[in-house]
Amino acid sequence: MNTEMNQLDNQEFVLEPEWELTEEDAREIKESLGDNLDLLDMFDEQTKRENELSQEWYDKEAKEDEYQKFLEKL
């Protein structure tokens, strides 16, 4: 096992050359990010609306419970 480790230590690692970002690449990345951000905004809006609807439902349930208790007292 030590021999294998020494062989790995002695290997030369060749790094890939750096990728050159062109204007077209930058534009494509920006468009892609924009699409993703639009999706995130849509998700946030949907989540916000779902939370509002849930709150409305809980409020309605609470009012109905109060009304039912009121009727029971009568």
Beta strands, then each sheet from edge to edge (+ up, - down):
end
